[in-house]
Amino acid sequence: MNTVKQDSIINIRIASMLDGLQIHGHKIYEHPTDYDTAIHNHPFYKEMKKRMFEIAKERLDFNSRMMEYGAGTGNLTAVMACLPFKYFLVTEPDDICLRYLQEKLGSNPRLTFDKRDITNFSTEDPFDVIVSCAVDHHVHPSKKTRYLEIIRSQLKSGGLFIAGEELLNPFDDENSRIRALYDYHGTIIRMAIEEGHFDTAQSEAMALMNGIDEFDEFKIPTSVYFDNIEKAGLELQDPEKIGPDDGQEHGVYVVVAKRP
Ligand SMILES: C[S@@+](CC[C@H](N)C(=O)[O-])C[C@H]1O[C@@H](n2cnc3c(N)ncnc32)[C@H](O)[C@@H]1O
């Protein structure tokens, strides 16, 4: 098929998905099974999870304590559950997701589940590793420094925060913010359609609409995310961009920061 024709078909598919779409909402809360498949087929999630696993593996042993926040349907949890650790606290604030998580992974006796919100979190003993994936952009802008300070306080000295996160191109006003959202999600939607993952494309289209209207979705540029981590007193290591390989700043990143 020639490129122009292929582009038109993709644009028509994007338009029809947006047209028929419930304007706001999150598949994860309403249809966790659909979300689970959609996120699994995201063009860069498998590679992102693999890198997070490799980085955590270097830091953990059978005496280690690990925590995940915003575990959702357990996509990352299932991978991290194969690592060596003594204790893995898997947390999620939403009741439907937590129930789904426990049905999916609850037979693994090495995992401990709890209902928690990262913006209001405390434990008695700090962790060697804290992980999360695609959660931070759901934290409201008014809490974006505070939750990172909480993560710092919940890490042992030398402990690692390992995040998989979707970050945007720079923006400085509302127009450029919306442009940045279209640029990032548009790229992922097109890739998902080309790979035949229409459920992933639809989930991304919904995230785009949520982001534009700031409905429980507040993605930020790479530099702002990195600055916030440093402001919270964590030592940022070189962030790794997983993709897309399009010469732009936006994309799926693995970000590692150490508590000094
Ligand atoms: C896009 S989903 C990602 C789920 C999962 N981490 C994954 O990679 O598939 C976002 C998750 O973040 C959770 N979340 C949103 N706000 C949160 C908060 N303040 N603290 C902890 N989790 C939060 C949601 O409940 C949801 O499960």
The ligand as a Gaussian input file, in Angstrom:
#p B3LYP/6-31G(d) Opt

LIG

0 1
 C       -2.034000       3.978000      33.850000
 S       -2.316000       3.047000      35.304000
 C       -0.780000       2.132000      35.404000
 C       -0.969000       0.829000      36.104000
 C        0.245000      -0.061000      36.169000
 N        1.308000       0.561000      36.935000
 C        0.728000      -0.428000      34.791000
 O        1.889000      -0.167000      34.480000
 O       -0.034000      -0.983000      34.010000
 C       -2.158000       4.222000      36.592000
 C       -2.295000       3.627000      37.972000
 O       -1.889000       4.618000      38.918000
 C       -2.750000       4.522000      40.029000
 N       -2.687000       5.808000      40.745000
 C       -3.241000       6.983000      40.394000
 N       -3.006000       7.921000      41.336000
 C       -2.244000       7.318000      42.287000
 C       -1.682000       7.747000      43.529000
 N       -1.851000       9.003000      43.975000
 N       -0.988000       6.843000      44.264000
 C       -0.806000       5.586000      43.831000
 N       -1.325000       5.125000      42.667000
 C       -2.034000       5.978000      41.910000
 C       -4.090000       4.209000      39.438000
 O       -5.007000       3.696000      40.392000
 C       -3.717000       3.221000      38.356000
 O       -3.692000       1.913000      38.835000

